[in-house]
Amino acid sequence: MSPYERITSLHNPTIKAVRALRDGRRRMKSGRMIVHGLREISRANASGITFEHVFFCPTLMNPTSQQLLEELRTRGAPLIEVTQPIMESLVFGDRTEALVAVARSPHRELQDFRLARPNEPPLVAVVEGVEKPGNLGAVFRSADGAAAGGVIAADLRTDLFNPNVIRASLGTVFAMPTAVTTGKEALDWLRSRGITAYAARVDAEKEYWQADFTIPCAIVLGNEATGLSRCWFGPAVEAIRLPMLGLADSLNVSVTAAVLLYEARRQRSRTSENP
């Protein structure tokens, strides 16, 4: 007999409530998120997320998932054993997962924003108006890989903890210092701290490698289709561009983020090697 609560019916009220979180509007209204993937759940757990439910399917478990389940049990997470059909009904996309977790979505306010790596000049990624969860998640992944100090998400058109954001970020969205705000408030925050805003714009004259990313700076990226709002066109913002030598006039926003963040890391690495 299982030592955990066990659910075998797809019509169970708890299961139906979790499945409802697949709808973005219901998810945002409830203030909850679904996390699947061992790496993603592990990183959420390590960042201090408190899970309301952790569903697991014994027939899908392996030693790695079993170890994570034991860690969650030790932390006091409410564990619920489910059948494989139930687990498949909870997972987004064509995936097979042994664990699915539900938790309240953390609040990420600008007033609480504290950059990582306080011993080096700030390097911030600002994304405004991004609507594709996969793009947003990929920006987090690049920011994490390039050792940025944080991400400011302005005027988002998706929820920060959309399951596809979590998946595309590989769970780094939980660990990266983050704030959700408006574009104007983000710009005011940067100005008040002496952080130069480099806005990626197709109409800019300066090539991105001509920018000095060794100073306190933010890399600002706009919506996939419409770009940045007018607040990023003022004298307090420096426009930069990636040269486009083919037919397309721009790169995907997440690719642009990766190029610019790693250029910043390259410049900073050279400075540290040649003080």
PLY file of the C-alpha trace (Angstrom):
ply
format ascii 1.0
element vertex 275
property float x
property float y
property float z
element edge 274
property int vertex1
property int vertex2
end_header
0.00 0.00 0.00
1.35 3.41 -0.97
2.31 5.71 1.94
1.11 8.68 -0.13
-2.29 9.95 -1.15
-3.28 8.20 -4.37
-5.55 9.47 -7.15
-6.74 7.16 -9.92
-9.61 9.09 -11.49
-9.25 11.72 -14.20
-12.43 13.28 -12.78
-10.94 13.91 -9.35
-11.54 17.58 -8.37
-7.85 18.18 -7.60
-6.79 16.84 -10.98
-9.46 18.89 -12.76
-8.30 22.03 -10.95
-4.69 21.43 -11.99
-5.67 20.75 -15.59
-7.50 24.08 -15.59
-4.13 25.76 -15.03
-3.21 24.83 -18.59
-5.32 27.86 -19.58
-3.27 31.05 -19.24
-6.10 33.26 -18.01
-7.14 30.78 -15.34
-3.52 30.32 -14.32
-2.93 34.05 -13.91
-6.25 34.55 -12.12
-5.43 31.80 -9.64
-1.85 33.01 -9.14
-0.54 29.47 -9.58
1.89 27.76 -11.90
2.61 24.24 -13.14
6.20 23.02 -13.18
7.25 19.89 -15.03
10.64 18.44 -15.77
13.09 17.12 -13.20
15.57 19.92 -13.78
12.89 22.59 -13.61
11.29 21.20 -10.44
14.72 20.78 -8.86
15.66 24.39 -9.60
12.33 25.67 -8.32
12.85 23.65 -5.16
16.42 24.97 -4.75
15.20 28.56 -5.11
12.79 28.13 -2.22
9.50 27.59 -4.06
6.95 25.91 -1.77
4.89 23.37 -3.66
1.19 22.90 -3.01
1.11 19.52 -4.76
3.71 17.24 -6.31
2.23 14.51 -8.48
4.32 11.48 -9.34
3.76 8.33 -11.37
5.61 5.22 -10.11
5.66 3.54 -13.52
7.55 6.51 -15.00
10.11 6.89 -12.23
13.85 6.31 -12.60
16.68 6.69 -10.06
17.03 10.44 -10.78
13.34 11.19 -10.35
13.23 8.95 -7.29
16.05 10.93 -5.70
14.26 14.22 -6.40
11.02 12.81 -4.98
12.87 11.91 -1.79
14.30 15.44 -1.56
10.82 16.88 -1.94
9.43 14.50 0.66
12.16 15.56 3.09
11.20 19.19 2.51
7.60 18.37 3.36
6.09 18.77 -0.10
2.60 17.19 -0.37
3.16 14.14 -2.59
0.33 12.54 -4.56
0.69 9.29 -6.47
-1.21 9.22 -9.78
-1.67 6.85 -12.70
0.08 7.32 -16.04
-3.08 8.55 -17.84
-3.53 11.23 -15.18
0.10 12.29 -15.43
-0.20 12.54 -19.21
-3.26 14.76 -18.79
-1.30 17.22 -16.64
1.75 17.63 -18.85
2.03 20.30 -21.55
2.99 19.16 -25.04
4.20 15.79 -26.22
6.27 14.95 -23.15
6.56 12.13 -20.66
7.21 13.26 -17.11
7.48 11.36 -13.86
6.79 14.45 -11.71
4.54 17.49 -12.02
4.42 20.20 -9.35
1.97 23.00 -8.60
2.85 26.12 -6.63
1.85 29.73 -6.16
3.61 31.97 -8.68
6.20 34.13 -6.91
5.76 37.91 -6.99
8.64 39.70 -8.67
8.32 43.41 -7.84
10.77 46.10 -8.96
10.99 47.44 -5.42
12.38 44.08 -4.29
14.78 43.68 -7.22
18.34 42.95 -6.06
20.99 42.23 -8.65
23.24 39.21 -8.43
27.03 39.66 -8.57
27.20 42.91 -6.57
31.00 43.01 -6.89
30.94 43.79 -10.63
29.27 46.58 -12.63
25.59 45.77 -13.15
24.62 43.91 -16.32
20.85 43.74 -16.74
18.64 42.32 -19.46
15.41 44.25 -20.04
12.71 42.66 -22.18
9.66 44.72 -23.09
6.37 43.50 -24.50
7.58 39.97 -25.25
4.61 37.71 -25.96
6.12 34.34 -26.90
6.87 32.30 -23.76
9.63 30.35 -25.48
11.46 33.56 -26.36
11.17 34.90 -22.83
12.45 31.65 -21.36
15.38 31.61 -23.79
16.34 35.14 -22.71
16.51 33.93 -19.12
18.67 31.01 -20.18
21.11 33.33 -21.97
21.14 35.80 -19.08
21.99 32.97 -16.73
24.68 31.61 -19.05
26.31 35.01 -19.57
26.27 35.76 -15.82
23.91 38.74 -16.03
22.88 40.27 -12.74
19.16 40.08 -13.42
16.25 40.39 -15.83
13.59 43.11 -15.87
10.42 42.03 -17.68
8.45 45.09 -18.77
4.89 45.17 -20.09
4.86 41.42 -20.67
2.23 39.87 -22.91
2.63 36.45 -21.33
2.87 35.36 -17.71
6.36 35.13 -16.27
5.82 31.59 -15.04
4.10 30.23 -18.12
5.07 26.53 -18.37
6.84 27.23 -21.67
8.85 30.05 -20.08
9.93 27.67 -17.34
10.78 24.96 -19.84
12.70 27.22 -22.27
14.64 28.76 -19.39
15.56 25.28 -18.05
14.26 26.49 -14.70
16.68 29.44 -14.51
13.65 31.76 -14.29
13.39 30.69 -10.65
16.99 31.52 -9.75
17.60 34.69 -11.78
16.83 37.98 -9.97
13.76 39.28 -11.78
11.32 42.17 -11.69
8.02 42.62 -13.54
7.13 46.24 -14.22
6.41 48.76 -17.01
8.86 50.07 -19.58
8.82 53.59 -18.10
9.41 52.34 -14.57
12.25 50.13 -15.80
13.91 53.10 -17.53
13.47 55.28 -14.42
15.03 52.52 -12.30
18.06 52.31 -14.60
18.51 56.09 -14.68
18.33 56.42 -10.91
21.21 53.96 -10.56
23.42 55.32 -13.30
22.96 52.26 -15.50
23.31 52.96 -19.23
20.48 51.56 -21.34
21.59 50.03 -24.65
18.45 49.54 -26.73
18.60 47.04 -29.57
16.96 48.82 -32.52
17.09 48.15 -36.25
17.39 51.91 -36.93
20.46 52.44 -34.74
23.68 53.75 -36.25
26.08 52.19 -33.73
27.07 48.56 -34.19
26.72 46.51 -31.01
30.46 45.84 -30.64
31.08 49.60 -30.50
29.17 49.83 -27.22
31.05 49.74 -23.93
29.47 46.87 -22.02
32.07 47.01 -19.24
30.23 49.92 -17.60
27.02 49.48 -15.58
24.56 48.77 -18.38
21.30 47.21 -19.46
20.57 45.45 -22.73
17.04 46.38 -23.75
15.03 44.25 -26.19
11.54 44.78 -27.51
8.50 42.93 -28.76
9.03 40.33 -31.51
6.91 42.24 -34.05
6.72 45.88 -32.98
10.02 46.44 -31.20
10.46 48.85 -28.32
8.01 51.49 -27.09
8.76 55.19 -27.45
10.18 55.54 -23.95
13.36 53.83 -25.21
13.91 56.44 -27.95
14.93 59.36 -25.71
18.36 60.94 -25.13
18.94 58.83 -22.01
19.02 55.66 -24.14
21.80 54.58 -26.50
20.62 52.67 -29.55
22.70 49.80 -30.93
22.10 47.33 -33.73
23.14 43.95 -34.98
24.13 44.19 -38.66
21.74 42.24 -40.88
23.45 41.35 -44.16
20.71 39.22 -45.71
17.02 39.71 -46.46
15.70 39.74 -42.87
15.89 43.00 -40.91
16.25 41.50 -37.44
16.99 38.39 -35.43
14.69 36.58 -33.03
14.61 38.50 -29.72
16.12 35.62 -27.78
18.97 35.25 -30.30
19.63 38.99 -30.10
19.73 38.74 -26.32
22.27 35.91 -26.49
24.55 37.80 -28.90
24.53 40.99 -26.85
24.82 39.35 -23.44
27.78 37.28 -24.55
29.43 40.32 -26.15
29.09 42.00 -22.76
30.62 38.97 -21.08
33.48 38.91 -23.63
34.30 42.57 -23.01
34.16 42.13 -19.26
36.36 39.05 -19.38
39.01 40.94 -21.36
38.91 43.79 -18.85
39.39 41.42 -15.90
42.33 39.76 -17.67
43.94 43.13 -18.49
43.22 45.45 -15.55
0 1
1 2
2 3
3 4
4 5
5 6
6 7
7 8
8 9
9 10
10 11
11 12
12 13
13 14
14 15
15 16
16 17
17 18
18 19
19 20
20 21
21 22
22 23
23 24
24 25
25 26
26 27
27 28
28 29
29 30
30 31
31 32
32 33
33 34
34 35
35 36
36 37
37 38
38 39
39 40
40 41
41 42
42 43
43 44
44 45
45 46
46 47
47 48
48 49
49 50
50 51
51 52
52 53
53 54
54 55
55 56
56 57
57 58
58 59
59 60
60 61
61 62
62 63
63 64
64 65
65 66
66 67
67 68
68 69
69 70
70 71
71 72
72 73
73 74
74 75
75 76
76 77
77 78
78 79
79 80
80 81
81 82
82 83
83 84
84 85
85 86
86 87
87 88
88 89
89 90
90 91
91 92
92 93
93 94
94 95
95 96
96 97
97 98
98 99
99 100
100 101
101 102
102 103
103 104
104 105
105 106
106 107
107 108
108 109
109 110
110 111
111 112
112 113
113 114
114 115
115 116
116 117
117 118
118 119
119 120
120 121
121 122
122 123
123 124
124 125
125 126
126 127
127 128
128 129
129 130
130 131
131 132
132 133
133 134
134 135
135 136
136 137
137 138
138 139
139 140
140 141
141 142
142 143
143 144
144 145
145 146
146 147
147 148
148 149
149 150
150 151
151 152
152 153
153 154
154 155
155 156
156 157
157 158
158 159
159 160
160 161
161 162
162 163
163 164
164 165
165 166
166 167
167 168
168 169
169 170
170 171
171 172
172 173
173 174
174 175
175 176
176 177
177 178
178 179
179 180
180 181
181 182
182 183
183 184
184 185
185 186
186 187
187 188
188 189
189 190
190 191
191 192
192 193
193 194
194 195
195 196
196 197
197 198
198 199
199 200
200 201
201 202
202 203
203 204
204 205
205 206
206 207
207 208
208 209
209 210
210 211
211 212
212 213
213 214
214 215
215 216
216 217
217 218
218 219
219 220
220 221
221 222
222 223
223 224
224 225
225 226
226 227
227 228
228 229
229 230
230 231
231 232
232 233
233 234
234 235
235 236
236 237
237 238
238 239
239 240
240 241
241 242
242 243
243 244
244 245
245 246
246 247
247 248
248 249
249 250
250 251
251 252
252 253
253 254
254 255
255 256
256 257
257 258
258 259
259 260
260 261
261 262
262 263
263 264
264 265
265 266
266 267
267 268
268 269
269 270
270 271
271 272
272 273
273 274
